[in-house]
Amino acid sequence: MQPKTKPTDIILHNQSRTLELLFDNGERFQLPWEYLRVFSPSKEVRARFGKDRILVLDKQDVVLEKIKPIGNYAVKLYFSDGHNSGLYDWRFLYELGINQASYWQEHLDRVAQLDN
């Protein structure tokens, strides 16, 4: 990622339940609310990627209720399950966008292991 890459537009889509991010380098991501909640950067979720990340379950119906800008470097997301800690800085949101397919597959694989 370019060090100064930041969103030029952030759009909340209620019907598709996604947060759309358009970055100044031309990248565009549509991140589902469930994905954003599961990969929260908050301390209690500890959204480190890999097997040491806390597995967050049953967030398919979570609603992204509010987005609050934090300076010119991040947003705070407020979810319907009461979760609102952790700042989604531009670098982290970009990382979630670029790696969405692999991060989500890793999450699904971990969830499937619970059923075995």
N, C-alpha and C positions, 0 to 999 in steps of 0.2 A: 504494500500500500504506500502511496505517496504520503509523506509526513503531514502535509497540509490539506489532504483531501477531506472535504466536508460536504454535508448535504446542501444542495441549493433549494430543495423542496422536500417537505415531509407531508404526506397525505394519508389521512385515516380513512380507510374504506370499510364502512360498516357492513355492507352487503356481502363482500367477499371475506370479511374478517381479517384484513391484512393492513399492514403499515407499509406504504410505499415510500421508498427513499430514492431520490435522484441526487447523485453526487457530482461534484464539479469536474470530475474527470470523465464524465459520460456514463458511468455505471448506474444501473437502475435495479433495485431489488424490491420484491414484494414479499414481506416477511409475515407469515401467519401469526396471529396473536398467541396461539398455543405455543409456537416455536419461541417467540420472544419471552413468554412466561417460563417455559421449561429451561431456557438458557439465560435466565436472569443473572446479572452480574452481582447480585446482592451477596452480602456476607453470609447470610443463612443458607443460601442456595449454593454458594461457592462454585460459580459456573466455570470452574476449570474444566478444560476439555480432556477427556480420557476417562479411565475407570475410577479415578478418585472424585469425580464430580457427583454430587448428590443427585440421585435419580428422582425427578419430579414427575408425578403421575396424575392422571385424570384431570387434565387442564384443557381438554378439547372444547369445553363449553365456556371457557373463560372469556370475558369481554374486556377489551381495552377501553376504559371509560374516560381517561383523561391523559393528555400529554402536557407536561410542563417544561418549558425551556429552562436550562440551567446555564447561565452565561452564554458564551458563544462556542461551547465545547461539548454539550451533552443535553439529553432530555431525561426527565424522570417520568416513568410510565406508571399509571394507576390502573390496577386490574380489579375486576369484580369480586375476586376472592379475598380482597383486602390487601393483597401484596402491592407494595409501592416503595420498597427500599431498593437501593442500588441505582447507580447512574449509568445510563447507556451513552457512553461518550462516542464521538464520531468514529474513532478507530475501532471500537468494539462492534458498533453497528455494521461497519464496513466488513469486518471479519465475519460476522454472522451472515452477511449477504454472500460474500465470496465462497464461503464454506458451507452454505446451507444444505446442499445435498448430502455431503459426507457427514456433517454433524447430526442431521436428522436421521440418517441411516444408522449411525452409531447409537443414537437414542432408541430407535426401534429395535435394534439388535439386543440392547440391554433389557428392554421391556420384555422381549420374547424369551429371554433367559429366565425371567421370573416365572413364566408359565411352565417351564420344564422341570 
